[in-house]
Amino acid sequence: MTKKNRGRPARLPLEALRAKIWYRAVSLATGLDDRGLQARFDGEQIYRHDSKTDWSRKWKNYKEGLNNPRLEKVLRIEAEVPGTAQWHEHFLWHVIRTKPNSQAEINDLLLAQPQLRDLLFVPCSLNAGKWQRADVTNVLIHQLAALGNFDGLATLLLFVWESELISSLELRSMALRGYRMIQEGLRQLPVLQSDLPELLMLIDSTFPEWVHLSPDKVLRVVIFSQELPAGYPGVSTEADTDG
């Protein structure tokens, strides 16, 4: 008889990264460590008796990626420290987690990002007030990579998903080239200094390269963006058959 494992399910790397990156954003913006952040935002959870102070692990857990803050807390802190919520609620996390089912779903997600609309859409000539996607060209890929932020990264990864929907090796190659280009800009962001290698490793594993072995066989190859840490178990590749 197989013994069932008890306890909480393992944390997903993506959720751990969301927590750690958000924590670092709040910490950098306030200049506070985990205890300082608890004192400022969750002071009621600090218990003092005699000469001792008991600190909860809440903020330390965020720092270590063991727990994620509730949306209400993220928004409450955003009101005091503007610009921090985006790191936890950015559509990048949805893009990595969820493969879209259609191009319409991709278009709707991109249209919901007003900061990207002028770059990714043009007014529809046949329907006033409507938008249509701009063509994905090398120029657009370079423009997205030059953003050097989560907006550009998320869009490039959406293009990779789109390449699977329309079976376009050209689009996939362009989007993954843009993904490699944008990494230099991401490395300049202080919030990502500690966690970017782990984020890139997650993305590399989720969005592999395609190598066409024959018309009906595709080899998915994971090419890591950086040197793997010592003891990393490695990643296998698998061949898919079209149709």
CYANA upper distance limits for C-alpha pairs under 8 A (distance plus 0.5 A):
 11 ARG  CA     15 GLU  CA      7.48
 11 ARG  CA     16 ALA  CA      7.28
 11 ARG  CA     66 LEU  CA      7.89
 12 LEU  CA     16 ALA  CA      6.91
 13 PRO  CA     17 LEU  CA      6.64
 13 PRO  CA    202 LEU  CA      8.13
 14 LEU  CA     18 ARG  CA      6.77
 14 LEU  CA     93 TRP  CA      7.85
 14 LEU  CA     97 ARG  CA      8.30
 14 LEU  CA    199 LEU  CA      8.44
 14 LEU  CA    202 LEU  CA      8.12
 15 GLU  CA     19 ALA  CA      6.92
 15 GLU  CA     65 GLY  CA      7.93
 15 GLU  CA     68 ASN  CA      7.67
 16 ALA  CA     20 LYS  CA      6.75
 16 ALA  CA     64 GLU  CA      8.13
 16 ALA  CA     65 GLY  CA      4.59
 16 ALA  CA     66 LEU  CA      6.74
 16 ALA  CA     67 ASN  CA      7.69
 16 ALA  CA     68 ASN  CA      7.89
 17 LEU  CA     21 ILE  CA      6.42
 17 LEU  CA     65 GLY  CA      6.78
 17 LEU  CA    195 ASP  CA      7.72
 17 LEU  CA    198 GLU  CA      8.40
 17 LEU  CA    199 LEU  CA      7.60
 18 ARG  CA     22 TRP  CA      6.55
 18 ARG  CA     65 GLY  CA      8.10
 18 ARG  CA     68 ASN  CA      8.00
 18 ARG  CA     87 TRP  CA      7.63
 18 ARG  CA     88 HIS  CA      5.85
 18 ARG  CA     93 TRP  CA      8.29
 19 ALA  CA     23 TYR  CA      6.53
 19 ALA  CA     62 TYR  CA      5.82
 19 ALA  CA     63 LYS  CA      7.44
 19 ALA  CA     64 GLU  CA      8.37
 19 ALA  CA     65 GLY  CA      5.66
 19 ALA  CA     66 LEU  CA      8.29
 19 ALA  CA     67 ASN  CA      7.30
 19 ALA  CA     68 ASN  CA      5.64
 19 ALA  CA     69 PRO  CA      7.68
 19 ALA  CA     88 HIS  CA      7.34
 20 LYS  CA     24 ARG  CA      6.73
 20 LYS  CA     62 TYR  CA      6.34
 20 LYS  CA     63 LYS  CA      5.51
 20 LYS  CA     64 GLU  CA      6.62
 20 LYS  CA     65 GLY  CA      5.53
 20 LYS  CA    195 ASP  CA      8.09
 21 ILE  CA     25 ALA  CA      6.74
 21 ILE  CA     87 TRP  CA      7.07
 21 ILE  CA     88 HIS  CA      7.90
 21 ILE  CA    191 VAL  CA      7.06
 21 ILE  CA    192 LEU  CA      7.21
 21 ILE  CA    195 ASP  CA      7.37
 22 TRP  CA     26 VAL  CA      6.84
 22 TRP  CA     84 THR  CA      7.19
 22 TRP  CA     85 ALA  CA      7.79
 22 TRP  CA     87 TRP  CA      5.77
 22 TRP  CA     88 HIS  CA      5.89
 23 TYR  CA     27 SER  CA      6.52
 23 TYR  CA     59 TRP  CA      8.37
 23 TYR  CA     62 TYR  CA      6.51
 23 TYR  CA     63 LYS  CA      6.11
 24 ARG  CA     28 LEU  CA      6.43
 24 ARG  CA     63 LYS  CA      7.71
 24 ARG  CA    191 VAL  CA      6.38
 25 ALA  CA     29 ALA  CA      6.60
 25 ALA  CA     84 THR  CA      6.28
 25 ALA  CA     87 TRP  CA      7.79
 25 ALA  CA    191 VAL  CA      5.94
 26 VAL  CA     30 THR  CA      6.64
 26 VAL  CA     81 VAL  CA      7.77
 26 VAL  CA     84 THR  CA      6.44
 27 SER  CA     31 GLY  CA      6.01
 27 SER  CA     32 LEU  CA      5.69
 27 SER  CA     33 ASP  CA      6.56
 27 SER  CA     34 ASP  CA      8.17
 27 SER  CA     37 LEU  CA      7.84
 28 LEU  CA     32 LEU  CA      7.68
 28 LEU  CA    191 VAL  CA      7.89
 29 ALA  CA     81 VAL  CA      7.53
 29 ALA  CA     84 THR  CA      8.47
 30 THR  CA     81 VAL  CA      8.12
 32 LEU  CA     36 GLY  CA      5.53
 32 LEU  CA     37 LEU  CA      6.27
 33 ASP  CA     37 LEU  CA      6.54
 34 ASP  CA     38 GLN  CA      6.69
 34 ASP  CA     59 TRP  CA      5.69
 34 ASP  CA     60 LYS  CA      6.09
 34 ASP  CA     63 LYS  CA      7.83
 35 ARG  CA     39 ALA  CA      6.66
 35 ARG  CA     55 TRP  CA      7.96
 35 ARG  CA     59 TRP  CA      7.72
 35 ARG  CA     60 LYS  CA      8.36
 36 GLY  CA     40 ARG  CA      6.74
 37 LEU  CA     41 PHE  CA      6.42
 37 LEU  CA     42 ASP  CA      8.01
 37 LEU  CA     59 TRP  CA      7.57
 38 GLN  CA     42 ASP  CA      5.24
 38 GLN  CA     43 GLY  CA      6.31
 38 GLN  CA     45 GLN  CA      8.35
 38 GLN  CA     46 ILE  CA      8.36
 38 GLN  CA     58 LYS  CA      8.17
 38 GLN  CA     59 TRP  CA      6.76
 39 ALA  CA     43 GLY  CA      4.81
 39 ALA  CA     46 ILE  CA      7.79
 41 PHE  CA     77 ILE  CA      8.17
 42 ASP  CA     46 ILE  CA      8.09
 45 GLN  CA     55 TRP  CA      7.80
 45 GLN  CA     56 SER  CA      7.18
 46 ILE  CA     53 THR  CA      7.54
 46 ILE  CA     54 ASP  CA      6.45
 46 ILE  CA     55 TRP  CA      5.77
 46 ILE  CA     56 SER  CA      7.25
 47 TYR  CA     53 THR  CA      6.30
 47 TYR  CA     54 ASP  CA      5.58
 47 TYR  CA     55 TRP  CA      7.30
 48 ARG  CA     52 LYS  CA      6.34
 48 ARG  CA     53 THR  CA      4.97
 48 ARG  CA     54 ASP  CA      6.68
 49 HIS  CA     53 THR  CA      7.06
 57 ARG  CA     61 ASN  CA      6.28
 58 LYS  CA     62 TYR  CA      7.05
 58 LYS  CA     67 ASN  CA      8.31
 59 TRP  CA     63 LYS  CA      6.71
 60 LYS  CA     64 GLU  CA      6.74
 61 ASN  CA     65 GLY  CA      6.38
 61 ASN  CA     66 LEU  CA      5.37
 61 ASN  CA     67 ASN  CA      6.05
 62 TYR  CA     66 LEU  CA      6.56
 62 TYR  CA     67 ASN  CA      5.94
 62 TYR  CA     68 ASN  CA      6.61
 62 TYR  CA     69 PRO  CA      7.84
 69 PRO  CA     73 LYS  CA      6.71
 69 PRO  CA     74 VAL  CA      6.98
 70 ARG  CA     74 VAL  CA      6.94
 71 LEU  CA     75 LEU  CA      6.67
 72 GLU  CA     76 ARG  CA      6.54
 73 LYS  CA     77 ILE  CA      6.59
 74 VAL  CA     78 GLU  CA      6.59
 74 VAL  CA     84 THR  CA      8.41
 74 VAL  CA     85 ALA  CA      6.20
 74 VAL  CA     88 HIS  CA      8.22
 75 LEU  CA     79 ALA  CA      6.81
 75 LEU  CA     85 ALA  CA      6.94
 76 ARG  CA     80 GLU  CA      7.48
 77 ILE  CA     81 VAL  CA      6.26
 77 ILE  CA     82 PRO  CA      8.27
 77 ILE  CA     84 THR  CA      8.19
 77 ILE  CA     85 ALA  CA      8.24
 78 GLU  CA     82 PRO  CA      5.25
 78 GLU  CA     83 GLY  CA      6.99
 78 GLU  CA     84 THR  CA      6.23
 78 GLU  CA     85 ALA  CA      6.03
 84 THR  CA     88 HIS  CA      8.16
 85 ALA  CA     89 GLU  CA      6.54
 85 ALA  CA     90 HIS  CA      8.49
 86 GLN  CA     90 HIS  CA      5.55
 89 GLU  CA     93 TRP  CA      8.04
 90 HIS  CA     94 HIS  CA      8.35
 90 HIS  CA    150 PHE  CA      8.06
 91 PHE  CA     95 VAL  CA      6.84
 91 PHE  CA    154 ALA  CA      7.54
 92 LEU  CA     96 ILE  CA      6.80
 92 LEU  CA    150 PHE  CA      6.99
 92 LEU  CA    151 ASP  CA      7.88
 92 LEU  CA    153 LEU  CA      7.87
 92 LEU  CA    154 ALA  CA      5.16
 93 TRP  CA     97 ARG  CA      6.61
 94 HIS  CA     98 THR  CA      6.23
 95 VAL  CA     99 LYS  CA      7.40
 95 VAL  CA    154 ALA  CA      6.93
 95 VAL  CA    157 LEU  CA      7.57
 95 VAL  CA    158 LEU  CA      6.95
 96 ILE  CA    157 LEU  CA      8.10
 96 ILE  CA    203 ILE  CA      7.62
 96 ILE  CA    206 THR  CA      7.81
 99 LYS  CA    161 TRP  CA      7.00
100 PRO  CA    105 GLU  CA      6.73
100 PRO  CA    106 ILE  CA      7.02
100 PRO  CA    161 TRP  CA      7.53
100 PRO  CA    162 GLU  CA      8.43
101 ASN  CA    105 GLU  CA      7.20
101 ASN  CA    165 LEU  CA      8.22
102 SER  CA    106 ILE  CA      7.16
102 SER  CA    162 GLU  CA      8.45
102 SER  CA    165 LEU  CA      7.35
103 GLN  CA    107 ASN  CA      6.64
103 GLN  CA    162 GLU  CA      7.13
103 GLN  CA    165 LEU  CA      7.89
104 ALA  CA    108 ASP  CA      6.63
105 GLU  CA    109 LEU  CA      6.75
106 ILE  CA    110 LEU  CA      6.76
106 ILE  CA    158 LEU  CA      7.56
106 ILE  CA    162 GLU  CA      8.08
107 ASN  CA    111 LEU  CA      6.48
107 ASN  CA    133 ARG  CA      7.91
108 ASP  CA    112 ALA  CA      6.75
109 LEU  CA    113 GLN  CA      7.61
110 LEU  CA    116 LEU  CA      7.80
110 LEU  CA    117 ARG  CA      7.88
110 LEU  CA    120 LEU  CA      8.42
110 LEU  CA    155 THR  CA      8.16
111 LEU  CA    116 LEU  CA      8.31
111 LEU  CA    117 ARG  CA      6.72
113 GLN  CA    117 ARG  CA      7.06
114 PRO  CA    118 ASP  CA      8.46
116 LEU  CA    120 LEU  CA      6.64
116 LEU  CA    151 ASP  CA      8.10
117 ARG  CA    121 PHE  CA      5.96
118 ASP  CA    122 VAL  CA      7.48
119 LEU  CA    134 ALA  CA      8.40
119 LEU  CA    140 LEU  CA      8.29
120 LEU  CA    133 ARG  CA      6.45
120 LEU  CA    134 ALA  CA      5.91
121 PHE  CA    131 TRP  CA      6.48
121 PHE  CA    132 GLN  CA      5.90
121 PHE  CA    133 ARG  CA      4.94
121 PHE  CA    134 ALA  CA      5.39
122 VAL  CA    131 TRP  CA      6.14
122 VAL  CA    132 GLN  CA      6.04
122 VAL  CA    133 ARG  CA      6.82
122 VAL  CA    134 ALA  CA      6.39
123 PRO  CA    128 ALA  CA      7.91
123 PRO  CA    129 GLY  CA      7.52
123 PRO  CA    130 LYS  CA      6.53
123 PRO  CA    131 TRP  CA      5.08
123 PRO  CA    132 GLN  CA      6.69
124 CYS  CA    128 ALA  CA      6.85
124 CYS  CA    129 GLY  CA      7.79
124 CYS  CA    130 LYS  CA      5.87
124 CYS  CA    131 TRP  CA      5.45
124 CYS  CA    132 GLN  CA      5.96
136 VAL  CA    140 LEU  CA      6.54
136 VAL  CA    141 ILE  CA      7.66
136 VAL  CA    171 LEU  CA      8.33
137 THR  CA    141 ILE  CA      6.83
138 ASN  CA    142 HIS  CA      6.69
138 ASN  CA    174 MET  CA      7.59
139 VAL  CA    143 GLN  CA      6.71
140 LEU  CA    144 LEU  CA      6.69
141 ILE  CA    145 ALA  CA      6.68
141 ILE  CA    156 LEU  CA      8.05
141 ILE  CA    174 MET  CA      7.57
141 ILE  CA    175 ALA  CA      7.32
141 ILE  CA    178 GLY  CA      6.08
142 HIS  CA    146 ALA  CA      6.52
142 HIS  CA    178 GLY  CA      7.08
143 GLN  CA    147 LEU  CA      7.14
144 LEU  CA    148 GLY  CA      8.06
144 LEU  CA    152 GLY  CA      5.19
144 LEU  CA    153 LEU  CA      8.02
144 LEU  CA    155 THR  CA      8.12
144 LEU  CA    156 LEU  CA      7.81
144 LEU  CA    178 GLY  CA      7.95
144 LEU  CA    182 ILE  CA      8.25
145 ALA  CA    152 GLY  CA      6.48
145 ALA  CA    153 LEU  CA      7.82
145 ALA  CA    178 GLY  CA      6.08
145 ALA  CA    179 TYR  CA      7.48
145 ALA  CA    181 MET  CA      6.33
145 ALA  CA    182 ILE  CA      4.81
145 ALA  CA    185 GLY  CA      8.37
146 ALA  CA    152 GLY  CA      8.36
146 ALA  CA    182 ILE  CA      7.03
146 ALA  CA    185 GLY  CA      7.75
147 LEU  CA    151 ASP  CA      8.00
147 LEU  CA    152 GLY  CA      6.21
147 LEU  CA    182 ILE  CA      8.06
147 LEU  CA    185 GLY  CA      7.97
148 GLY  CA    152 GLY  CA      6.97
148 GLY  CA    153 LEU  CA      8.02
148 GLY  CA    182 ILE  CA      5.86
148 GLY  CA    183 GLN  CA      7.68
148 GLY  CA    184 GLU  CA      7.86
148 GLY  CA    185 GLY  CA      4.64
148 GLY  CA    186 LEU  CA      5.77
149 ASN  CA    153 LEU  CA      6.81
149 ASN  CA    182 ILE  CA      8.29
149 ASN  CA    185 GLY  CA      7.50
149 ASN  CA    186 LEU  CA      6.43
150 PHE  CA    154 ALA  CA      6.33
151 ASP  CA    155 THR  CA      6.78
152 GLY  CA    156 LEU  CA      6.71
152 GLY  CA    182 ILE  CA      8.15
153 LEU  CA    157 LEU  CA      6.79
153 LEU  CA    179 TYR  CA      7.04
153 LEU  CA    182 ILE  CA      7.47
154 ALA  CA    158 LEU  CA      6.69
155 THR  CA    159 PHE  CA      6.86
156 LEU  CA    160 VAL  CA      7.08
156 LEU  CA    175 ALA  CA      5.81
156 LEU  CA    176 LEU  CA      7.82
156 LEU  CA    178 GLY  CA      7.15
156 LEU  CA    179 TYR  CA      6.75
157 LEU  CA    161 TRP  CA      7.00
157 LEU  CA    175 ALA  CA      7.41
157 LEU  CA    176 LEU  CA      8.17
157 LEU  CA    179 TYR  CA      7.87
157 LEU  CA    207 PHE  CA      8.24
158 LEU  CA    162 GLU  CA      6.60
159 PHE  CA    163 SER  CA      6.61
159 PHE  CA    171 LEU  CA      7.59
159 PHE  CA    172 ARG  CA      7.49
159 PHE  CA    175 ALA  CA      6.41
160 VAL  CA    164 GLU  CA      7.34
160 VAL  CA    171 LEU  CA      7.63
160 VAL  CA    172 ARG  CA      5.57
160 VAL  CA    175 ALA  CA      6.31
160 VAL  CA    176 LEU  CA      7.47
160 VAL  CA    207 PHE  CA      7.70
161 TRP  CA    165 LEU  CA      7.19
162 GLU  CA    166 ILE  CA      6.88
163 SER  CA    167 SER  CA      5.97
163 SER  CA    168 SER  CA      5.33
163 SER  CA    169 LEU  CA      7.22
163 SER  CA    171 LEU  CA      6.07
163 SER  CA    172 ARG  CA      5.75
164 GLU  CA    168 SER  CA      7.13
164 GLU  CA    172 ARG  CA      8.30
168 SER  CA    172 ARG  CA      6.87
169 LEU  CA    173 SER  CA      6.58
169 LEU  CA    210 TRP  CA      8.00
170 GLU  CA    174 MET  CA      6.72
171 LEU  CA    175 ALA  CA      6.55
172 ARG  CA    176 LEU  CA      6.53
172 ARG  CA    209 GLU  CA      8.50
173 SER  CA    177 ARG  CA      6.52
173 SER  CA    209 GLU  CA      8.35
174 MET  CA    178 GLY  CA      6.76
175 ALA  CA    179 TYR  CA      6.68
176 LEU  CA    180 ARG  CA      6.80
176 LEU  CA    209 GLU  CA      8.32
177 ARG  CA    181 MET  CA      6.78
178 GLY  CA    182 ILE  CA      6.62
179 TYR  CA    183 GLN  CA      7.18
180 ARG  CA    225 SER  CA      7.96
182 ILE  CA    186 LEU  CA      6.94
183 GLN  CA    187 ARG  CA      6.70
184 GLU  CA    188 GLN  CA      7.40
185 GLY  CA    189 LEU  CA      7.70
186 LEU  CA    192 LEU  CA      7.68
186 LEU  CA    196 LEU  CA      8.23
187 ARG  CA    192 LEU  CA      7.36
187 ARG  CA    193 GLN  CA      7.07
187 ARG  CA    196 LEU  CA      7.71
188 GLN  CA    193 GLN  CA      8.20
189 LEU  CA    193 GLN  CA      7.17
192 LEU  CA    196 LEU  CA      5.64
195 ASP  CA    199 LEU  CA      6.79
196 LEU  CA    200 LEU  CA      6.55
197 PRO  CA    201 MET  CA      6.69
197 PRO  CA    226 GLN  CA      7.93
198 GLU  CA    202 LEU  CA      6.79
199 LEU  CA    203 ILE  CA      6.80
200 LEU  CA    204 ASP  CA      6.45
200 LEU  CA    224 PHE  CA      8.33
200 LEU  CA    225 SER  CA      7.20
201 MET  CA    205 SER  CA      6.76
201 MET  CA    224 PHE  CA      6.88
201 MET  CA    225 SER  CA      7.62
202 LEU  CA    206 THR  CA      6.80
203 ILE  CA    207 PHE  CA      6.42
204 ASP  CA    208 PRO  CA      6.53
204 ASP  CA    222 VAL  CA      6.67
204 ASP  CA    223 ILE  CA      6.99
204 ASP  CA    224 PHE  CA      6.19
204 ASP  CA    225 SER  CA      7.57
205 SER  CA    222 VAL  CA      6.37
205 SER  CA    224 PHE  CA      8.29
205 SER  CA    235 VAL  CA      8.48
207 PHE  CA    222 VAL  CA      8.17
208 PRO  CA    220 ARG  CA      6.23
208 PRO  CA    221 VAL  CA      5.88
208 PRO  CA    222 VAL  CA      5.18
208 PRO  CA    223 ILE  CA      7.41
209 GLU  CA    220 ARG  CA      6.16
209 GLU  CA    221 VAL  CA      5.61
209 GLU  CA    222 VAL  CA      6.65
209 GLU  CA    223 ILE  CA      7.60
210 TRP  CA    218 VAL  CA      6.77
210 TRP  CA    219 LEU  CA      6.24
210 TRP  CA    220 ARG  CA      5.40
210 TRP  CA    221 VAL  CA      6.78
211 VAL  CA    218 VAL  CA      6.16
211 VAL  CA    219 LEU  CA      5.44
211 VAL  CA    220 ARG  CA      6.86
211 VAL  CA    221 VAL  CA      7.63
212 HIS  CA    217 LYS  CA      6.62
212 HIS  CA    218 VAL  CA      5.06
212 HIS  CA    219 LEU  CA      6.66
213 LEU  CA    217 LYS  CA      6.00
213 LEU  CA    218 VAL  CA      6.30
213 LEU  CA    219 LEU  CA      7.19
214 SER  CA    218 VAL  CA      7.67
216 ASP  CA    241 THR  CA      6.02
216 ASP  CA    242 ASP  CA      5.66
216 ASP  CA    243 GLY  CA      8.24
217 LYS  CA    239 ALA  CA      6.97
217 LYS  CA    240 ASP  CA      6.20
217 LYS  CA    241 THR  CA      5.25
217 LYS  CA    242 ASP  CA      6.81
218 VAL  CA    239 ALA  CA      6.03
218 VAL  CA    240 ASP  CA      5.73
218 VAL  CA    241 THR  CA      6.99
218 VAL  CA    242 ASP  CA      8.05
219 LEU  CA    237 THR  CA      7.53
219 LEU  CA    238 GLU  CA      6.44
219 LEU  CA    239 ALA  CA      4.90
219 LEU  CA    240 ASP  CA      6.86
220 ARG  CA    237 THR  CA      6.28
220 ARG  CA    238 GLU  CA      6.32
220 ARG  CA    239 ALA  CA      6.83
220 ARG  CA    240 ASP  CA      8.13
221 VAL  CA    237 THR  CA      6.02
221 VAL  CA    238 GLU  CA      8.16
222 VAL  CA    235 VAL  CA      7.67
222 VAL  CA    237 THR  CA      7.56
224 PHE  CA    228 LEU  CA      8.06
228 LEU  CA    232 TYR  CA      6.90
